Amino acid sequence: MLNDKSMDKTDLQKKTGTSWSVIAKMAKNEKVSIDASLKICSALHCDISDILEVVEVEKVENCGEDNA
């Protein structure tokens, strides 16, 4: 999408005011906050579904339970 907008990661970082770590995480398909995602959408003039994909995470048995 950056190529379509004639932008690079530096341009995106400056335009959104986000940290480099946010841009790096997006490039690696890692988790970023909704706030950061919305700033990126605003900078790219796109919908959040254009940059994010919902991936179902398998439930882990006993996750968060105290087994004492």
C-alpha positions in Angstrom: 0.0 0.0 0.0 2.9 2.3 0.7 4.1 1.9 -2.9 0.6 2.9 -4.2 0.8 6.0 -2.1 4.4 6.8 -3.2 5.5 6.6 0.4 8.1 4.7 2.3 8.3 3.6 6.0 10.0 6.8 6.9 7.2 8.9 5.4 4.6 6.8 7.2 6.4 7.1 10.5 6.6 10.9 10.2 3.1 11.4 8.9 1.6 9.2 11.7 3.9 10.4 14.5 4.2 6.8 15.7 7.4 5.2 16.9 9.7 3.2 14.7 8.8 0.1 16.7 5.1 0.4 15.5 6.2 0.6 11.9 8.6 -2.4 12.3 5.9 -4.5 14.0 3.4 -3.8 11.2 6.1 -4.8 8.6 6.6 -8.1 10.5 2.8 -8.7 10.9 3.1 -8.4 14.7 0.5 -6.9 17.1 0.1 -3.1 17.2 -2.5 -1.1 19.1 -5.8 0.0 17.6 -4.8 3.6 18.1 -1.6 3.1 16.0 -3.6 1.3 13.4 -6.1 4.1 13.1 -3.3 6.7 12.7 -1.9 4.6 9.9 -5.3 4.4 8.2 -5.7 8.1 8.5 -2.3 8.7 7.0 -3.0 6.3 4.1 -6.6 7.4 3.7 -7.8 3.8 3.9 -10.1 1.6 5.9 -8.8 -0.5 8.8 -9.6 -3.7 6.9 -7.1 -2.6 4.2 -4.2 -3.0 6.7 -5.5 -5.5 9.3 -6.6 -9.1 9.1 -8.4 -10.8 12.0 -6.8 -14.2 12.8 -8.5 -16.6 15.1 -6.3 -17.7 18.0 -6.7 -21.2 19.4 -8.0 -21.3 22.9 -5.5 -22.6 25.4 -6.9 -24.9 28.1 -6.6 -23.5 31.6 -5.3 -20.3 30.4 -5.1 -17.8 33.2 -6.4 -20.3 35.8 -4.6 -20.9 39.1 -3.9 -24.7 39.4 -2.8 -24.6 43.1 
